[in-house]
Amino acid sequence: MSSNFILENPIYFGSLKVSGRVFKTATHETLATDEGFMTDEILDFYRPMAESKLPLIITGNIFVSWQGKSGGKQLALDHDDKILGMKKLADMCHKYGTKLIAQINHGGSQMRSSAEGITDYPVTSTGRLHPTLLGISRSLKIEEFPDLIKSYADAAERAQKAGCDGVQIQMAHGYLISQFLAPYTNRRNDLYGGNLDNRMRLPLQIVKAIRQCVGDDFPILAKVNGTDALAFRRGATTDELVTFAVALQNEGVDAIEISRAHYESVPPMLSGSYHGFLKTNIEHGSGMGFSSTRKKMALSMSPMIESFLTWSAPKGEGYNMPYVKHFKHALDIPVIASGGFVSREVMENALINGHSDAISCARAFIADPYLYHNLYHSEFDYPICQYCNKCIARLGGMAVDCYEPEMSKKRQIMLDTDILF
């Protein structure tokens, strides 16, 4: 691997050649229609990234069935009527040479309530009251597993028909598959619970079903936690998650992206500042749907909670690297590291040291959609993510965007100047 412009070296996911090693990772866009259809706003969000010749975009999580819809204005591949809209996004990316991976997901219990029109409780590995979202879920019944598995396979096939270059299965962050992997959230006593072989049975069956639908040449990626970060609770350990990743590789997965944590974790998934997070979330984000009692309780406790979260996950780059290197050592397929990357030097070092094969970023691209170009080819004073998490606090309620005033101003000047042309 050349050390000059190392981030622009090609990489392969199966037979798919990707032109570089910095990617946009999944972020809930909050820009789809309420039914999950593609919109011009989503195309506009990703267009500058594609214009900058970004090698790969991974979409925000796309629900595979209405039962698994976990957020407001979330994209869907639950029905054939979503194929045409997804094709618009794929065609736009391909116009600029950018590959598009559709991330498919089922929210499981990680939602406040069932999607509109679903009268049943949200489903999960083992029914419970979610400690932070306060939604009540029920355990999946054995007879429901075939349809669940098929929903993933059908969604992947729709992504393929739409012209996407592959799919990524969301297996991290406390969503349905992650709920099956962690003993704390999976207390089943059947073939899908107990030891690790049983806990990873469902995701392996999903991968197998997808592969049967899309064939051998369509890339399948997986997003996996490096740690569940469930303090005082039995999450899946890093060793178990590495074993799981090896099993995914053996089942035909073409690359693994490493992240961390559940929504109920401490430390949380993201590093940086959480000051004002709860108030913003309640006023503008997914917390708008909370009951008035819960809003008052959250606001009264917010100074203590936010200070603790900021202390427990201070801002910094590459915070998942301690976990990533274990996967890199065990796997032959590419390993992608996420975790607060914003600077060229840190990204390059992660690759040069052999700890990762590629880098994925979310907030950095929200602040600067031209980031991939600017890492090497611009002297423009481009915006750099400040880890304020104002974007994340608004997800599920407001459109994805940079809400840090100074960075947002720089971003708009850059876009208006059209530095690429």
Number of C-alpha atoms within 10 A of each C-alpha: 10 9 12 9 13 18 25 18 16 14 18 16 19 18 12 15 13 21 19 22 25 26 25 27 23 21 18 21 25 25 25 20 14 14 16 23 19 23 16 12 14 18 19 12 17 20 17 21 26 25 19 20 21 27 25 24 24 20 23 22 25 27 25 27 22 21 22 27 29 25 24 22 23 23 33 29 29 25 15 14 12 20 22 17 19 26 19 17 24 23 17 20 26 17 13 17 18 25 27 25 26 29 30 28 28 27 29 28 32 30 22 21 21 24 18 11 8 11 10 12 18 27 23 26 27 20 20 17 13 17 10 12 18 16 17 19 24 17 18 17 11 10 8 9 15 13 11 18 20 18 26 24 23 21 29 30 24 25 28 22 16 20 20 24 23 24 24 25 27 27 24 25 26 25 22 23 26 29 27 30 33 26 21 15 24 22 18 18 10 10 14 21 23 18 12 18 17 16 27 26 17 21 23 21 16 21 22 17 19 24 21 12 18 20 10 12 14 22 24 28 27 25 24 24 30 28 25 31 24 20 11 8 13 14 23 26 18 18 14 18 23 23 18 22 26 19 17 23 20 12 14 19 24 25 25 28 28 28 26 25 23 22 20 19 19 17 22 20 21 24 23 20 20 25 20 17 23 22 20 18 23 22 16 18 24 22 23 17 17 15 10 11 8 15 18 14 11 17 15 12 11 18 16 11 17 17 14 15 21 18 15 14 18 16 17 15 18 19 21 20 19 12 21 27 19 17 28 20 13 12 19 12 20 20 23 26 33 26 22 24 22 25 14 17 10 14 23 20 14 19 20 16 10 12 21 27 21 24 27 26 21 23 28 23 24 25 27 28 27 28 27 26 17 19 17 12 10 14 9 10 11 19 25 20 22 19 23 20 21 23 22 24 25 25 24 24 22 19 20 22 20 24 18 16 9 12 18 19 15 18 22 14 15 19 15 9 10 11 15 15 6
